C-alpha cells in the first residue's frame, strides 16, 4: 500500500521528474469487426519502452508516475479522438486511498471532455500486488464511480481465483503464456475452456491478449472468445491509433 506521503504527492499533483507519452493498441471484437477499446501503453516522450521508464521508478516518484500515466492517457485519447473505450493501466501499490487518488482522473476527463463511461481501469501486470484486500477496495471504488474494471494476466501470479472470489471485474485478460500455441496444446485448451465457462457464469467478458498466430485466434474463437488483442491484429502505435488487420 502506498504511504501517506505518496498520497499527498498524488493529491497535490506533484510533477513527474521525467517526461512520458502514450502508445495505443486496439482490443477488437471479432464477432462484429469493431474496436471495443484501445489500451493506453506508457512510453517515453521519444517512444522509449515502458521497461526503460519503469526502471526509473522509486518510492519518491511512484505515485506521480501513476497519476501522470492516467492523465496522459486521457489527454492523448481525447487528442486522437479515440472512438471506443480507453483502457488505462493503474498500479495498485501506488494508490493510498482510491477516492483521493481518483480525483485527478476525474478532473482530467472533464478537462479533456472524455466520457467517464468510456474508461476502463486495468490492473497493470508490472508489479506484484502487496495487499489483495487493498486492490479489491480500489476496484470497488472505481466501479462506484462508473468506470469499468479489468484484471490483466488472469492465470498468472496474483491474478487468480482468490482475487476473482473477492471481486468480479467487468473484464479479464487471459495471460498470454496461457494462450500461447493453444491450438497445439490440449492442456491449455482444457484450462482456458474451464476459465471461459467460469467467466460466463460470473458475467465477466474475456479478452485474449498477445495473439500472434491465426491458429491461436481460431482456437479461441472456437471456444467462444470475442475480444482479441495482439500483434496479429495490430501492434501498438506511438501517439497514434494503429490500423487493424482483420483475419481474412
C-alpha positions, 0 to 999 in steps of 0.5 A: 500500500502506498504511504501517506506521503505518496498520497499527498504527492498524488493529491497535490499533483506533484510533477513527474521528474521525467517526461512520458507519452502514450502508445495505443493498441486496439482490443477488437471484437471479432464477432462484429469487426469493431474496436471495443477499446484501445489500451493506453501503453506508457512510453517515453516522450521519444517512444522509449519502452515502458521497461526503460521508464519503469526502471526509473521508478522509486518510492519518491516518484511512484505515485506521480508516475501513476497519476501522470500515466492516467492523465496522459492517457486521457489527454492523448485519447481525447487528442486522437479522438479515440472512438471506443473505450480507453483502457488505462493501466493503474498500479495498485501499490501506488494508490493510498486511498482510491477516492483521493487518488481518483480525483485527478482522473476525474478532473482530467476527463472533464478537462479533456471532455472524455466520457467517464463511461468510456474508461476502463481501469486495468490492473497493470501486470508490472508489479506484484500486488502487496495487499489483495484486500487493498486492490479489491477496495480500489476496484470497488471504488472505481466501479462506484464511480462508473468506470469499468474494471479489468484484471490483466494476466488472469492465470498468472501470479496474483491474478487468480481465483482468490482475487476473482472470489473477492471481486468480479471485474467487468473484464479479464485478460487471459495471460498470454503464456496461457494462450500461447500455441493453444491450438497445439496444446490440449492442456491449455485448451482444457484450462482456458475452456474451464476459465471461459465457462467460469467467466460466463457464469460470473458475467465477466467478458474475456479478452485474449491478449498477445495473439500472434498466430491465426491458429491461436485466434481460431482456437479461441474463437472456437471456444467462444472468445470475442475480444482479441488483442495482439500483434496479429491484429495490430501492434501498438502505435506511438501517439497514434491509433494503429490500423487493424488487420482483420483475419481474412 
